[in-house]
C-alpha cells in the first residue's frame, strides 16, 4: 500500500516524502467518525497547490 501511495504521488508530480508527511499529519485530524467524502481532499490531484512538485 505504501508503494502505491508513493507511485501515485510521483504520477501526479508530487514529492513523495512531502505527500506522505502531509497524509500522516493531516489524516489523524479527521478523527474516528468522518464522512467518506472527506478523504477526497487527500487525493494527490487535489493537493497540487499544497505540496511541492518533483524536481
C-alpha positions in Angstrom: 0.0 0.0 0.0 2.9 2.4 0.8 4.4 1.7 -2.6 1.1 2.6 -4.2 0.9 5.9 -2.4 4.5 6.8 -3.4 3.9 5.9 -7.0 0.6 7.8 -7.2 2.3 10.9 -5.8 5.1 10.6 -8.4 2.5 10.1 -11.2 0.9 13.4 -10.1 4.3 15.1 -9.9 4.3 15.5 -6.1 7.3 15.0 -3.9 6.6 11.5 -2.3 8.1 12.3 1.1 6.1 15.5 1.4 2.9 13.8 0.3 3.3 11.0 2.9 4.2 13.5 5.6 1.1 15.5 4.8 -1.1 12.4 4.9 0.3 11.2 8.2 -0.1 14.6 9.9 -3.5 15.6 8.4 -5.4 12.3 8.3 -5.5 11.8 12.1 -7.2 15.2 12.4 -10.3 13.8 10.8 -11.0 11.8 13.9 -12.7 8.5 14.1 -16.0 9.5 12.6 -15.9 11.2 9.3 -17.8 11.1 6.0 -16.1 9.1 3.3 -16.2 12.1 1.0 -13.8 13.8 3.5 -11.0 11.7 2.1 -11.2 13.3 -1.3 -9.3 16.3 -0.1 -6.2 14.0 0.4 -6.1 12.7 -3.1 -2.8 13.8 -4.8 -4.5 15.6 -7.6 -6.3 17.8 -5.0 -3.0 18.7 -3.3 -1.0 20.1 -6.2 -1.0 23.6 -4.7 -0.1 22.4 -1.1 2.8 20.0 -1.8 5.9 20.9 -3.7 6.3 19.3 -7.2 9.1 16.9 -8.1 12.2 18.4 -9.5 
